[in-house]
Amino acid sequence: MKLGRVTGRVVSTKKIESFEGIKLMLVQPLDEKLEIAGDPFVAFDTIQAGVGDLIYYETSKEASRVLETTMNPCDAAIVGIVDNMFLTDKK
């Protein structure tokens, strides 16, 4: 799983059938220090995340398993909202 922050909503007037009723969010990937770690992307939101939320997400085949229809072209899905994060020094 990877960290990200929801930065906006994406509106799509036409979707394929397996995506109907699912909210799309714009996600900025982050590293463990909460610094930008890549380009923003669109992810499916099945957990009701909001703009500004720190989230964790999955990509690839694992992301498509979040949706009820098993055969779908989902590339990224938000799977949880981060409430707290604790880091320890590995030295």
Helices and strands as residue ranges (DSSP letters): E 2-10, G 17-19, E 23-30, E 41-45, E 54-59, H 61-64, E 76-81
